[in-house]
Protein backbone atom coordinates (compact mmCIF):
# COMPACT_ATOMS: atom_id res chain seq x y z
CA UNK A 1 0.00 0.00 0.00
CA UNK A 2 1.40 3.36 -1.04
CA UNK A 3 0.03 6.19 1.06
CA UNK A 4 0.39 8.80 -1.68
CA UNK A 5 -1.69 6.73 -4.08
CA UNK A 6 -4.54 6.45 -1.61
CA UNK A 7 -4.49 10.21 -0.99
CA UNK A 8 -4.48 10.86 -4.74
CA UNK A 9 -7.32 8.39 -5.33
CA UNK A 10 -9.56 10.16 -2.81
CA UNK A 11 -8.75 13.58 -4.27
CA UNK A 12 -9.54 12.29 -7.77
CA UNK A 13 -12.84 10.83 -6.55
CA UNK A 14 -13.70 14.17 -4.98
CA UNK A 15 -13.13 15.99 -8.28
CA UNK A 16 -14.46 13.39 -10.75
CA UNK A 17 -17.63 14.11 -12.71
CA UNK A 18 -18.87 10.55 -12.19
CA UNK A 19 -19.22 9.41 -8.61
CA UNK A 20 -16.83 6.64 -7.63
CA UNK A 21 -17.21 5.09 -4.16
CA UNK A 22 -14.49 4.68 -1.57
CA UNK A 23 -13.22 1.11 -1.99
CA UNK A 24 -10.96 0.51 0.98
CA UNK A 25 -10.51 1.24 4.65
CA UNK A 26 -7.47 3.26 3.60
CA UNK A 27 -9.48 5.54 1.34
CA UNK A 28 -12.20 5.95 3.94
CA UNK A 29 -9.68 6.77 6.67
CA UNK A 30 -7.96 9.44 4.58
CA UNK A 31 -11.34 10.93 3.62
CA UNK A 32 -12.43 10.77 7.27
CA UNK A 33 -9.36 12.70 8.38
CA UNK A 34 -10.00 15.34 5.76
CA UNK A 35 -13.66 15.49 6.79
CA UNK A 36 -12.78 15.87 10.47
CA UNK A 37 -10.42 18.71 9.58
CA UNK A 38 -13.18 20.45 7.60
CA UNK A 39 -15.50 20.02 10.59
CA UNK A 40 -12.90 21.53 12.92
CA UNK A 41 -13.13 18.53 15.21
CA UNK A 42 -11.33 19.05 18.51
CA UNK A 43 -7.93 17.30 18.83
CA UNK A 44 -9.22 15.19 21.74
CA UNK A 45 -12.03 13.88 19.57
CA UNK A 46 -9.72 13.04 16.66
CA UNK A 47 -7.31 11.23 18.99
CA UNK A 48 -10.24 9.24 20.35
CA UNK A 49 -11.33 8.31 16.82
CA UNK A 50 -7.77 7.34 15.84
CA UNK A 51 -7.63 4.86 18.74
CA UNK A 52 -10.68 2.96 17.48
CA UNK A 53 -9.66 -0.60 16.58
CA UNK A 54 -12.89 -1.66 14.90
CA UNK A 55 -13.29 -0.21 11.39
CA UNK A 56 -17.09 -0.58 11.41
CA UNK A 57 -17.29 1.40 14.63
CA UNK A 58 -14.86 4.03 13.30
CA UNK A 59 -16.86 4.40 10.09
CA UNK A 60 -20.15 4.67 11.98
CA UNK A 61 -18.81 7.40 14.27
CA UNK A 62 -17.37 9.40 11.37
CA UNK A 63 -20.59 9.08 9.39
CA UNK A 64 -22.65 10.29 12.37
CA UNK A 65 -20.42 13.38 12.71
CA UNK A 66 -20.57 14.02 8.98
CA UNK A 67 -24.32 13.67 8.53
CA UNK A 68 -24.97 16.57 10.87
CA UNK A 69 -22.65 18.98 9.06
CA UNK A 70 -23.42 19.07 5.34
CA UNK A 71 -23.14 22.88 5.30
CA UNK A 72 -19.52 22.81 6.48
CA UNK A 73 -18.59 20.55 3.57
CA UNK A 74 -20.34 22.78 1.02
CA UNK A 75 -17.86 25.58 1.75
CA UNK A 76 -14.80 23.39 0.98
CA UNK A 77 -13.66 22.80 -2.64
CA UNK A 78 -15.29 19.54 -3.75
CA UNK A 79 -16.57 19.21 -0.20
CA UNK A 80 -20.04 18.19 -1.27
CA UNK A 81 -18.54 15.19 -3.04
CA UNK A 82 -16.45 14.35 0.03
CA UNK A 83 -19.62 14.53 2.12
CA UNK A 84 -21.28 12.09 -0.27
CA UNK A 85 -18.28 9.75 -0.27
CA UNK A 86 -18.18 9.61 3.52
CA UNK A 87 -21.90 9.26 4.18
CA UNK A 88 -22.45 6.79 1.34
CA UNK A 89 -19.52 4.49 2.05
CA UNK A 90 -20.57 0.87 2.46
CA UNK A 91 -17.11 -0.68 2.53
CA UNK A 92 -16.47 -3.15 5.34
CA UNK A 93 -12.85 -3.67 6.25
CA UNK A 94 -10.32 -3.73 9.03
CA UNK A 95 -8.44 -1.00 10.83
CA UNK A 96 -4.65 -1.16 10.95
CA UNK A 97 -1.61 1.08 11.41
CA UNK A 98 -1.59 2.24 7.78
CA UNK A 99 -5.27 3.18 7.93
CA UNK A 100 -4.55 5.24 11.05
CA UNK A 101 -1.64 6.95 9.25
CA UNK A 102 -3.99 7.90 6.45
CA UNK A 103 -6.51 9.30 8.93
CA UNK A 104 -3.73 11.45 10.42
CA UNK A 105 -2.62 12.52 6.93
CA UNK A 106 -6.17 13.58 6.09
CA UNK A 107 -6.27 15.68 9.24
CA UNK A 108 -3.14 17.51 8.09
CA UNK A 109 -3.84 17.93 4.34
DSSP file (Angstrom, degrees, kcal/mol; ACC not computed):
  #  RESIDUE AA STRUCTURE BP1 BP2  ACC     N-H-->O    O-->H-N    N-H-->O    O-->H-N    TCO  KAPPA ALPHA  PHI   PSI    X-CA   Y-CA   Z-CA
    1    1 A X              0   0    0      0, 0.0     2,-0.6     0, 0.0     3,-0.1   0.000 360.0 360.0 360.0 127.9    0.0    0.0    0.0
    2    2 A X    >>  -     0   0    0      1,-0.1     4,-1.6     2,-0.0     3,-0.6  -0.928 360.0-151.8-108.6 116.9    1.4    3.4   -1.0
    3    3 A X  H 3> S+     0   0    0     -2,-0.6     4,-2.3     1,-0.3     5,-0.2   0.875  93.7  55.4 -57.5 -42.4    0.0    6.2    1.1
    4    4 A X  H 3> S+     0   0    0      1,-0.2     4,-2.5     2,-0.2    -1,-0.3   0.854 105.0  53.5 -61.3 -35.6    0.4    8.8   -1.7
    5    5 A X  H <> S+     0   0    0     -3,-0.6     4,-2.5     2,-0.2    -1,-0.2   0.889 108.2  49.4 -67.3 -38.8   -1.7    6.7   -4.1
    6    6 A X  H  X S+     0   0    0     -4,-1.6     4,-2.1     2,-0.2    -2,-0.2   0.938 111.7  48.7 -65.3 -45.7   -4.5    6.4   -1.6
    7    7 A X  H  X S+     0   0    0     -4,-2.3     4,-2.1     1,-0.2    -2,-0.2   0.933 113.3  47.5 -58.6 -46.6   -4.5   10.2   -1.0
    8    8 A X  H  X S+     0   0    0     -4,-2.5     4,-2.6     1,-0.2    -1,-0.2   0.892 108.6  55.0 -63.0 -40.1   -4.5   10.9   -4.7
    9    9 A X  H  X S+     0   0    0     -4,-2.5     4,-2.4     1,-0.2    -1,-0.2   0.908 109.3  46.9 -60.5 -42.7   -7.3    8.4   -5.3
   10   10 A X  H  X S+     0   0    0     -4,-2.1     4,-2.0     2,-0.2    -1,-0.2   0.918 112.2  49.9 -66.6 -42.4   -9.6   10.2   -2.8
   11   11 A X  H  X S+     0   0    0     -4,-2.1     4,-1.3     1,-0.2    -2,-0.2   0.888 111.3  49.4 -64.3 -38.1   -8.8   13.6   -4.3
   12   12 A X  H  X S+     0   0    0     -4,-2.6     4,-1.8     1,-0.2     3,-0.3   0.921 110.2  50.7 -65.1 -43.3   -9.5   12.3   -7.8
   13   13 A X  H  < S+     0   0    0     -4,-2.4     7,-0.3     1,-0.2    -2,-0.2   0.836 107.9  53.9 -63.4 -32.5  -12.8   10.8   -6.6
   14   14 A X  H  < S+     0   0    0     -4,-2.0    -1,-0.2     1,-0.2    -2,-0.2   0.836 117.3  36.3 -69.2 -31.7  -13.7   14.2   -5.0
   15   15 A X  H  < S+     0   0    0     -4,-1.3    -2,-0.2    -3,-0.3    -1,-0.2   0.596  91.2 112.2 -97.9 -13.2  -13.1   16.0   -8.3
   16   16 A X     <  -     0   0    0     -4,-1.8     4,-0.1     1,-0.1    -3,-0.0  -0.253  64.1-138.5 -66.2 147.2  -14.5   13.4  -10.7
   17   17 A X  S    S+     0   0    0      2,-0.1     2,-0.4     1,-0.0    -1,-0.1   0.869  92.9  57.6 -71.6 -36.9  -17.6   14.1  -12.7
   18   18 A X  S    S-     0   0    0      1,-0.0     2,-0.2     2,-0.0    -2,-0.1  -0.805  97.3-114.0 -94.9 134.4  -18.9   10.6  -12.2
   19   19 A X        -     0   0    0     -2,-0.4     2,-0.4    -4,-0.1    -5,-0.1  -0.476  32.7-174.6 -70.6 134.7  -19.2    9.4   -8.6
   20   20 A X        -     0   0    0     -7,-0.3    -4,-0.1    -2,-0.2     3,-0.1  -0.995  21.4-127.6-130.3 123.0  -16.8    6.6   -7.6
   21   21 A X        -     0   0    0     -2,-0.4     2,-0.3     1,-0.1    64,-0.1  -0.205  27.7 -96.6 -72.4 160.4  -17.2    5.1   -4.2
   22   22 A X        -     0   0    0     63,-0.3    68,-0.3     1,-0.1    69,-0.2  -0.608  38.7-170.2 -70.5 132.7  -14.5    4.7   -1.6
   23   23 A X        +     0   0    0     -2,-0.3     2,-0.3    -3,-0.1    -1,-0.1   0.251  55.2  36.8-118.1  12.6  -13.2    1.1   -2.0
   24   24 A X  S  > S-     0   0    0      1,-0.1     4,-2.3    67,-0.1     5,-0.2  -0.991  76.0-113.5-156.1 161.6  -11.0    0.5    1.0
   25   25 A X  H  > S+     0   0    0     -2,-0.3     4,-2.7     1,-0.2     5,-0.2   0.852 118.0  58.3 -62.5 -33.7  -10.5    1.2    4.7
   26   26 A X  H  > S+     0   0    0      2,-0.2     4,-2.3     1,-0.2     5,-0.2   0.943 107.0  44.7 -62.4 -48.8   -7.5    3.3    3.6
   27   27 A X  H  > S+     0   0    0      1,-0.2     4,-2.6     2,-0.2     5,-0.2   0.924 114.5  49.4 -62.4 -43.5   -9.5    5.5    1.3
   28   28 A X  H  X S+     0   0    0     -4,-2.3     4,-2.9     1,-0.2    -2,-0.2   0.924 110.2  50.8 -62.4 -42.5  -12.2    5.9    3.9
   29   29 A X  H  X S+     0   0    0     -4,-2.7     4,-2.2     2,-0.2    -1,-0.2   0.893 111.4  46.8 -65.1 -40.3   -9.7    6.8    6.7
   30   30 A X  H  X S+     0   0    0     -4,-2.3     4,-2.3     2,-0.2    -1,-0.2   0.954 115.1  46.7 -63.8 -47.7   -8.0    9.4    4.6
   31   31 A X  H  X S+     0   0    0     -4,-2.6     4,-2.7     1,-0.2    -2,-0.2   0.874 110.8  53.6 -61.1 -37.6  -11.3   10.9    3.6
   32   32 A X  H  X S+     0   0    0     -4,-2.9     4,-2.7    -5,-0.2    -1,-0.2   0.906 107.8  49.7 -64.8 -42.0  -12.4   10.8    7.3
   33   33 A X  H  X S+     0   0    0     -4,-2.2     4,-1.9     2,-0.2    -2,-0.2   0.925 112.5  47.2 -61.7 -44.4   -9.4   12.7    8.4
   34   34 A X  H  X S+     0   0    0     -4,-2.3     4,-2.3     1,-0.2    -2,-0.2   0.914 112.7  50.0 -62.5 -43.1  -10.0   15.3    5.8
   35   35 A X  H  X S+     0   0    0     -4,-2.7     4,-2.2     1,-0.2    -2,-0.2   0.901 109.0  50.9 -62.6 -41.9  -13.7   15.5    6.8
   36   36 A X  H  X>S+     0   0    0     -4,-2.7     5,-2.3     1,-0.2     4,-0.7   0.858 109.5  51.4 -65.3 -34.6  -12.8   15.9   10.5
   37   37 A X  H ><5S+     0   0    0     -4,-1.9     3,-0.8     2,-0.2    -2,-0.2   0.925 109.2  49.9 -66.6 -43.5  -10.4   18.7    9.6
   38   38 A X  H 3<5S+     0   0    0     -4,-2.3    -2,-0.2     1,-0.3    -1,-0.2   0.890 110.7  50.7 -60.1 -39.6  -13.2   20.4    7.6
   39   39 A X  H 3<5S-     0   0    0     -4,-2.2    -1,-0.3    -5,-0.2    -2,-0.2   0.649 108.9-127.1 -73.1 -14.4  -15.5   20.0   10.6
   40   40 A X  T <<5 -     0   0    0     -3,-0.8    -3,-0.2    -4,-0.7    -2,-0.1   0.858  36.7-169.6  69.5  34.6  -12.9   21.5   12.9
   41   41 A X      < -     0   0    0     -5,-2.3    -1,-0.2    -6,-0.1     5,-0.1  -0.323  27.7-103.2 -61.1 136.5  -13.1   18.5   15.2
   42   42 A X    >>  -     0   0    0      1,-0.1     4,-2.0     3,-0.1     3,-0.6  -0.267  26.1-117.7 -60.5 144.6  -11.3   19.0   18.5
   43   43 A X  H 3> S+     0   0    0      1,-0.2     4,-2.4     2,-0.2     5,-0.2   0.836 114.5  56.8 -54.5 -35.7   -7.9   17.3   18.8
   44   44 A X  H 3> S+     0   0    0      1,-0.2     4,-2.0     2,-0.2    -1,-0.2   0.908 107.7  48.1 -62.4 -40.2   -9.2   15.2   21.7
   45   45 A X  H <> S+     0   0    0     -3,-0.6     4,-2.3     2,-0.2    -2,-0.2   0.892 111.5  48.8 -69.3 -39.8  -12.0   13.9   19.6
   46   46 A X  H  X S+     0   0    0     -4,-2.0     4,-2.5     2,-0.2    -1,-0.2   0.886 110.5  51.2 -68.9 -36.4   -9.7   13.0   16.7
   47   47 A X  H  X S+     0   0    0     -4,-2.4     4,-1.1    -5,-0.2    -2,-0.2   0.904 109.8  50.8 -63.9 -39.8   -7.3   11.2   19.0
   48   48 A X  H  < S+     0   0    0     -4,-2.0     3,-0.4    -5,-0.2     4,-0.4   0.919 111.5  47.2 -63.1 -44.0  -10.2    9.2   20.4
   49   49 A X  H >< S+     0   0    0     -4,-2.3     3,-1.7     1,-0.2    -2,-0.2   0.916 107.8  56.2 -62.5 -43.0  -11.3    8.3   16.8
   50   50 A X  H 3< S+     0   0    0     -4,-2.5    -1,-0.2     1,-0.3    -2,-0.2   0.752 102.0  57.5 -62.8 -24.7   -7.8    7.3   15.8
   51   51 A X  T 3< S+     0   0    0     -4,-1.1    -1,-0.3    -3,-0.4     2,-0.2   0.581  77.7 116.6 -82.0 -10.0   -7.6    4.9   18.7
   52   52 A X    <   -     0   0    0     -3,-1.7    -3,-0.0    -4,-0.4     6,-0.0  -0.429  44.8-170.7 -65.2 124.6  -10.7    3.0   17.5
   53   53 A X        +     0   0    0     -2,-0.2     2,-0.6     1,-0.1    42,-0.6   0.721  65.3  76.0 -88.3 -24.0   -9.7   -0.6   16.6
   54   54 A X     >  -     0   0    0      1,-0.2     4,-2.4    40,-0.1     5,-0.2  -0.811  65.4-157.3 -95.8 117.4  -12.9   -1.7   14.9
   55   55 A X  H  > S+     0   0    0     -2,-0.6     4,-3.2    38,-0.3     5,-0.2   0.893  92.8  54.6 -61.6 -41.2  -13.3   -0.2   11.4
   56   56 A X  H  > S+     0   0    0     37,-0.3     4,-2.2     1,-0.2    -1,-0.2   0.903 111.2  45.5 -59.9 -41.1  -17.1   -0.6   11.4
   57   57 A X  H  > S+     0   0    0      2,-0.2     4,-2.3     1,-0.2    -1,-0.2   0.909 113.2  50.0 -67.9 -42.5  -17.3    1.4   14.6
   58   58 A X  H  X S+     0   0    0     -4,-2.4     4,-2.5     2,-0.2     5,-0.2   0.947 112.3  47.5 -58.3 -50.7  -14.9    4.0   13.3
   59   59 A X  H  X S+     0   0    0     -4,-3.2     4,-2.7     1,-0.2    -2,-0.2   0.906 111.1  51.2 -60.2 -43.6  -16.9    4.4   10.1
   60   60 A X  H  X S+     0   0    0     -4,-2.2     4,-2.1    -5,-0.2    -1,-0.2   0.916 111.1  47.7 -61.5 -43.9  -20.2    4.7   12.0
   61   61 A X  H  X S+     0   0    0     -4,-2.3     4,-1.9     2,-0.2    -1,-0.2   0.902 113.3  47.5 -66.1 -41.4  -18.8    7.4   14.3
   62   62 A X  H  X S+     0   0    0     -4,-2.5     4,-2.4     1,-0.2    -2,-0.2   0.921 111.6  50.7 -65.5 -42.9  -17.4    9.4   11.4
   63   63 A X  H  X S+     0   0    0     -4,-2.7     4,-2.6    -5,-0.2    -2,-0.2   0.876 108.2  52.4 -64.2 -37.3  -20.6    9.1    9.4
   64   64 A X  H  X S+     0   0    0     -4,-2.1     4,-0.8     2,-0.2    -1,-0.2   0.923 111.8  46.0 -63.4 -43.8  -22.6   10.3   12.4
   65   65 A X  H  < S+     0   0    0     -4,-1.9     3,-0.3     1,-0.2    -2,-0.2   0.897 115.3  47.7 -63.1 -40.7  -20.4   13.4   12.7
   66   66 A X  H >< S+     0   0    0     -4,-2.4     3,-2.3     1,-0.2    -2,-0.2   0.902 101.8  61.3 -70.2 -43.4  -20.6   14.0    9.0
   67   67 A X  H 3< S+     0   0    0     -4,-2.6     3,-0.5     1,-0.3    -1,-0.2   0.776 103.0  52.5 -58.5 -27.2  -24.3   13.7    8.5
   68   68 A X  T 3< S+     0   0    0     -4,-0.8    -1,-0.3    -3,-0.3    -2,-0.2   0.352 108.7  51.0 -89.8   6.7  -25.0   16.6   10.9
   69   69 A X    X>  +     0   0    0     -3,-2.3     4,-1.2     1,-0.1     3,-0.6  -0.098  54.1 136.3-140.0  40.1  -22.7   19.0    9.1
   70   70 A X  H 3> S+     0   0    0     -3,-0.5     4,-1.5     1,-0.2     3,-0.2   0.855  74.8  60.0 -58.4 -35.7  -23.4   19.1    5.3
   71   71 A X  H 3> S+     0   0    0      1,-0.2     4,-0.8     2,-0.2    -1,-0.2   0.872  99.5  55.5 -62.1 -38.6  -23.1   22.9    5.3
   72   72 A X  H <4 S+     0   0    0     -3,-0.6     3,-0.5     1,-0.2     4,-0.3   0.877 108.2  48.9 -62.6 -37.1  -19.5   22.8    6.5
   73   73 A X  H >< S+     0   0    0     -4,-1.2     3,-1.4    -3,-0.2     6,-0.3   0.825 100.5  64.9 -71.9 -31.8  -18.6   20.5    3.6
   74   74 A X  H 3< S+     0   0    0     -4,-1.5    -1,-0.2     1,-0.3     6,-0.2   0.773  98.1  55.4 -63.1 -26.2  -20.3   22.8    1.0
   75   75 A X  T 3< S+     0   0    0     -4,-0.8     2,-0.3    -3,-0.5    -1,-0.3   0.572  94.7  81.3 -84.1  -9.6  -17.9   25.6    1.7
   76   76 A X  S X  S-     0   0    0     -3,-1.4     3,-2.9    -4,-0.3     4,-0.4  -0.770  98.2 -94.4 -98.2 140.3  -14.8   23.4    1.0
   77   77 A X  T 3  S-     0   0    0     -2,-0.3    -2,-0.1     1,-0.3    -1,-0.1  -0.335 111.7  -5.1 -56.0 125.3  -13.7   22.8   -2.6
   78   78 A X  T 3> S+     0   0    0     -4,-0.1     4,-1.8    -2,-0.1    -1,-0.3   0.676  97.1 135.5  60.5  20.2  -15.3   19.5   -3.8
   79   79 A X  H <>  +     0   0    0     -3,-2.9     4,-2.8    -6,-0.3    -5,-0.2   0.827  61.5  59.8 -66.7 -33.3  -16.6   19.2   -0.2
   80   80 A X  H  > S+     0   0    0     -4,-0.4     4,-1.9    -7,-0.2    -1,-0.2   0.886 106.9  47.6 -63.7 -36.6  -20.0   18.2   -1.3
   81   81 A X  H  > S+     0   0    0     -3,-0.2     4,-2.7     2,-0.2    -1,-0.2   0.898 110.5  51.3 -69.6 -40.1  -18.5   15.2   -3.0
   82   82 A X  H  X S+     0   0    0     -4,-1.8     4,-2.6     2,-0.2     5,-0.2   0.920 108.4  52.6 -61.3 -42.8  -16.4   14.4    0.0
   83   83 A X  H  X S+     0   0    0     -4,-2.8     4,-2.6     1,-0.2     5,-0.3   0.926 111.2  46.8 -55.7 -46.4  -19.6   14.5    2.1
   84   84 A X  H  X S+     0   0    0     -4,-1.9     4,-1.9     1,-0.2    -2,-0.2   0.888 111.0  51.7 -65.3 -40.5  -21.3   12.1   -0.3
   85   85 A X  H  X S+     0   0    0     -4,-2.7     4,-0.6     2,-0.2   -63,-0.3   0.919 114.4  43.0 -62.4 -43.8  -18.3    9.7   -0.3
   86   86 A X  H >< S+     0   0    0     -4,-2.6     3,-0.7     1,-0.2    -2,-0.2   0.945 118.4  41.7 -69.8 -48.4  -18.2    9.6    3.5
   87   87 A X  H 3< S+     0   0    0     -4,-2.6    -1,-0.2    -5,-0.2    -2,-0.2   0.780 118.5  46.5 -73.2 -25.0  -21.9    9.3    4.2
   88   88 A X  H 3< S+     0   0    0     -4,-1.9    -1,-0.2    -5,-0.3    -2,-0.2   0.453  79.8 124.9 -96.3  -0.4  -22.4    6.8    1.3
   89   89 A X    <<  +     0   0    0     -3,-0.7   -66,-0.1    -4,-0.6   -26,-0.0  -0.396  26.7 171.1 -66.1 129.2  -19.5    4.5    2.0
   90   90 A X        +     0   0    0    -68,-0.3    -1,-0.1    -2,-0.2   -67,-0.1   0.289  31.2 131.7-117.0   5.9  -20.6    0.9    2.5
   91   91 A X        -     0   0    0    -69,-0.2     2,-0.5   -67,-0.1   -67,-0.1  -0.335  41.3-157.4 -64.4 138.8  -17.1   -0.7    2.5
   92   92 A X        +     0   0    0     -2,-0.0     2,-0.2   -33,-0.0   -67,-0.1  -0.981  34.2 128.5-118.7 121.5  -16.5   -3.1    5.3
   93   93 A X        -     0   0    0     -2,-0.5     2,-0.3   -69,-0.1   -37,-0.3  -0.682  50.9 -80.8-149.5-159.1  -12.8   -3.7    6.3
   94   94 A X        -     0   0    0     -2,-0.2     2,-0.3   -39,-0.1   -40,-0.1  -0.902  30.3-125.2-123.1 149.6  -10.3   -3.7    9.0
   95   95 A X        +     0   0    0    -42,-0.6     2,-0.3    -2,-0.3   -40,-0.1  -0.718  39.1 156.9 -90.2 140.9   -8.4   -1.0   10.8
   96   96 A X     >  -     0   0    0     -2,-0.3     4,-2.1     1,-0.0     5,-0.2  -0.887  56.5 -81.7-150.7-176.6   -4.6   -1.2   10.9
   97   97 A X  H  > S+     0   0    0     -2,-0.3     4,-2.1     1,-0.2     5,-0.1   0.874 125.4  51.3 -62.6 -39.1   -1.6    1.1   11.4
   98   98 A X  H  > S+     0   0    0      2,-0.2     4,-2.1     1,-0.2    -1,-0.2   0.891 108.1  52.1 -66.6 -38.1   -1.6    2.2    7.8
   99   99 A X  H  > S+     0   0    0      1,-0.2     4,-1.9     2,-0.2    -1,-0.2   0.904 109.7  49.9 -63.1 -40.6   -5.3    3.2    7.9
  100  100 A X  H  X S+     0   0    0     -4,-2.1     4,-2.4     2,-0.2    -2,-0.2   0.887 107.8  53.9 -64.8 -38.4   -4.5    5.2   11.1
  101  101 A X  H  X S+     0   0    0     -4,-2.1     4,-2.5     1,-0.2    -2,-0.2   0.906 108.5  49.7 -60.8 -41.4   -1.6    7.0    9.3
  102  102 A X  H  X S+     0   0    0     -4,-2.1     4,-2.4     2,-0.2    -1,-0.2   0.866 107.8  53.0 -68.0 -35.7   -4.0    7.9    6.4
  103  103 A X  H  X S+     0   0    0     -4,-1.9     4,-1.7     2,-0.2    -2,-0.2   0.941 111.5  46.7 -60.8 -46.6   -6.5    9.3    8.9
  104  104 A X  H  X S+     0   0    0     -4,-2.4     4,-1.2     1,-0.2    -2,-0.2   0.895 110.8  52.4 -62.8 -41.0   -3.7   11.4   10.4
  105  105 A X  H  X S+     0   0    0     -4,-2.5     4,-2.2     1,-0.2     3,-0.5   0.912 107.2  52.3 -61.8 -42.9   -2.6   12.5    6.9
  106  106 A X  H  < S+     0   0    0     -4,-2.4    -1,-0.2     1,-0.2    -2,-0.2   0.860 105.3  55.3 -61.4 -35.9   -6.2   13.6    6.1
  107  107 A X  H  < S+     0   0    0     -4,-1.7    -1,-0.2     1,-0.2    -2,-0.2   0.816 114.3  40.6 -64.3 -30.1   -6.3   15.7    9.2
  108  108 A X  H  <        0   0    0     -4,-1.2    -2,-0.2    -3,-0.5    -1,-0.2   0.758 360.0 360.0 -91.6 -28.1   -3.1   17.5    8.1
  109  109 A X     <        0   0    0     -4,-2.2    -1,-0.2    -5,-0.1    -2,-0.1   0.493 360.0 360.0 -69.0 360.0   -3.8   17.9    4.3
